[in-house]
């Protein structure tokens, strides 16, 4: 499938976008087994449809390999797909995830960064498994057995292997136990600075949105000054309605969005059986979906 359009057809698409009316709910943050979800892209689409979603984005970590399958599945169900991704980034010690919509998947510099992240994730996962293997009966082959070929390997796949080995009850228990940094097995992985991540996505014609930006605990919301710096670099908005965001944080995010005329989204962060999150538990308004479509220039949404 060709994701990039010729200039003439882009102009036509932009003309038609203003006449588009969205039907049903919009959920712009869902994962498949191409990263750390538990269902193939078509299965994610089906789950979203069954929960009333009619506009969705597949946002696997650091990969676009599920786009074609998701596009075929949404087309068959009369849904709209916003091709997307959740790009790994960092601010010092803090892990930051940047949701990206409608970017050019062939943008050379962004593609190189995505490849580097995925390659280092594999090495990091292998290091973690080696650390755990000193004390528990788990091997790299156990992890690969729970990883879809070509998927972005991450700690959730290790968690699944731990569950299979009887070392944890479920993914959540694995992350609260053996995979928690306090257990001593943790290893960091490469991620670009959040400033670089936002800049690359903008250069690729994408619409960058900070995912679940106001969680509690160690990864609590970044400073106002940092968020304002990112806005200057082209940050489009925040994922405000998400089960991990604190209520106090949502207040701050809405104030910033209003002050800077930013996009605000709400999404499920669905991972199949990997998390309790369900499609459409949080949704994005039609107005905000329209703003994303109007702003993204790297690739086109897929309308049924």
N, C-alpha and C positions, 0 to 999 in steps of 0.2 A: 504494500500500500504506500502511495506517495503522500507524505504528510505535508510537504511544502507545496504551495500553490503558485502559479504564475501571477505576475502583478495584476493582469487584467481580471483574472478570476478572483483575486483578493479584493479588488475594488467592488466587484459584483457582490461578493459575500458580505462586505461591509455595508453595502446598500441594503441588502436583505435583512441584515441583523436587526436593524431598527424596527422591522415589521414583525420580528419573531415574537411569538407568545409561548411561554413555557407552561406545560400542563403537568400537574403532579408535583412531588417534592424534589428538592435538589440536595444531594449529599456529595460533597466534593473531596472526601478523604476516605478512601477504601483501599485495602491491600489484598493482594493475591499471593499464591505460593511462589510467584516470581521474586518475591522478597520474603517477608515473614508472615504472610497469611497462610491459611490452611486449605484454600480452595483455588482451583484454576481461575483465570480471569473470567471465563464464561460463567463459572459458578458464582463468582462475586456479583456479576451482573444480574443473574437470576435471583440471588438473595436480595439485592437492592430492589429489584422490580416487585418482588413479593411483599416488600415493606412499603410500597407506594412511591418509590423513587422513580422519577422519569428523566431526570438530568443527573448525571454522575461523573465523577472523575476517578480513574484508576491512578493511584499515587504510590506505587511501589518504591521502596527505598533505592535510590541511586541507579534506577534502570527503567528503560522504556520497552522492555521486551514483551510486555503483556498488551501493548496498545492494539495490535492488529486483531488479536483474539477478542479483546473487549469491544472493539469497534464492530466486528461482525455480530457479536452477541447483542449489543445495544440496537443495532440496525434491525435485527430480526424481531425485536420486541417493541419497536417504535420509540426507542429512547434516544436521548441526546448524550453524547460523550464529549467531555472536555479532557483531551489527553493531558496527563499530568505526571508528577513525580514528587517524592519527598527527598530532598537533597540533604545529605549530612553536612553539618557545619559546626563550627566551634567558636566560642568567645572565651579565650583563656581556657580554664578548666571546665567551663560550662558547655554541655552538648546542646546545640541548637539545630532544630529541623526546619527547613524552609520548603513549604509546599510551593510547587511551580506549575503553572498552567500555560498551555499553548506556546511553548518554546520550541525552537528548532532543534530536533534531536540530533541533527548532523552538524551543529555548530562545533567547530574543531576544538576550541579551547575548553568549552564546557564538556564535550565528550571525553577529552583527555582527563579532566578532573574526575568525572564519573568513573572512568576506568581505573584511575589510581585509587579511588576510595574503595571500589569493590575488591581490587587485588589486595589491598591492605586489610580489608575485612577478613578475607580468607586466611591470611597469615596470622592475624590477631586471634581469630577463632581457633586456629590450630594451636596457638600458644596457650590459650585458655584451657583447651582440652588436655594439652600436655600437663598443665599445672594440676588440673583436677585429677587426671589419671594417676598422679603420684599417690593419691589417697583413696580414690574410688575406681570401681570397675567400669571405665568408659574409654572408648577409643575414637579416633577420627572417623573410622568407618561407620561407627554408630551415628555420628552426626550426618555424614553424607547420606545415610539411609533415610534421613528426614529432610533432605534438601532436594528441591526440584532442580534438574540439570539447567545450568545457566542462571540460577537464582542468586540474588545478593545474599551471601552467607552472613548470618549474624547470631547473636546470643540466643534468640528464640529457637533456632535450630538445635543449639546445644541443650536448651531447656527441654525440647521434645525428646532428645536422646536420654536425658536424665530421667524423664518420666517413664520412658520405655524400659529403662534399666531398674526401675523401682526406687530411684534415688530421690524422687520428688513426686508429689501427688498430681500436680498439674504445672503449667507454665508459671503461674503466679507464685506457687510455692517454690519453684526452682529459682526464681528471681529474688525471692525473699530469703532464700537459704544459700545454696552453694554458689549461685551466680551473683550474690550481693557482694559489693566491694569489700565489706568487712570480713568475708570468708577467706580472703587472701589469694584468690585465683584470678582476679580481674587483670586485664591488660587493656591499654588504650588502643585506639585505632586512628589512622590519619583522617583528618577532615579539614577542609579549607576554613579560613576565617569566615565568619558570617558576613563580613563586609565584602570579601571576594565572592562568596556564593551569590549574594544579591546582585553584585555587579555583573557576574557572568550570566546570570539568568536574564537580566535586563538586556545585555548585549545579544543574547540569543532570541530576543523578541518575546520573552516570557513574562508572566505576571507572578512575582514572588510574594508569598504570604507567609508570615511566621506561624508555624504550627504550635498549637497549645502553648501560648507564650507566657501564661501566668500560673504555672503549677506550684504546689506547695513543696516544702522541703529544700533539699540542696540545690535543685535546678530552678529555683524560684525566678520570677520575672527579672529580666535584665534592666539596667538603669534607663531612666527616661532619656538621658543624654545619648546613650547608645542607640536607642530606638529612633531618636531624631536624626542621628548620623545615618542610619540605614534608610530613613525616609529620603534624605538628601541624595542617597545613592540610587534611589528608584524603588524602594520597598513599597508595594502596593497596598498592604494592609495586614490585618491580624485575623487569625482563627479565634474568634471570641467565644462562641458557644461550643464548648468541648468539655467533656466530663472531668478532665484533669485541671481545668482552670479554676482558681479560687474566685469566690464572688467579689471579694475586694479587688482582685486583679482585673476582673471584667469591667468594673467601674472605671478604673484607670484607662483601660484599653479603649472603651467607648468614648471617653473624653478626648483621648489622643486622636482617635479616628475622626471625631467631629471637628477637632481643631485643624486637622490636616486634610480633611476630605478623603479619607482612606476607605478602602473596601473592608467590610466586615463579613466573615463567613461563619457558618456553623456546620459541623460535620460529625460523623460518627467515629471515624478512625477504626473502621471495621476490619477485623483480622480473622474472620471465620471463628473456628473453635479456639483460636489463640488468645482471644480476649473476650470478656463478657459484652463488649460494645456491640450494639445492633444497628443495622442500617436505619437511617432517618431518625435516630434518637436525638440528633441535632441537625438542623437543616439551614440552607442558605436561601435568602429571599431572591425572587426573580430579578429585582432591581440590581442586586449585587452580582448575580450571574451574568446579567447583561453587561455590567461594567467590566467584568473580567474578559468577556468575549470582545468587547470593543477595544480593550487595551492590548490584548495579545496579538502579536504579529508574526510569531515564529512558525506557527502551524495553525490549522483551522479546526474548529469544533466539528464533530461528526454528527450531522443531523440525520434522522431516519428518513 
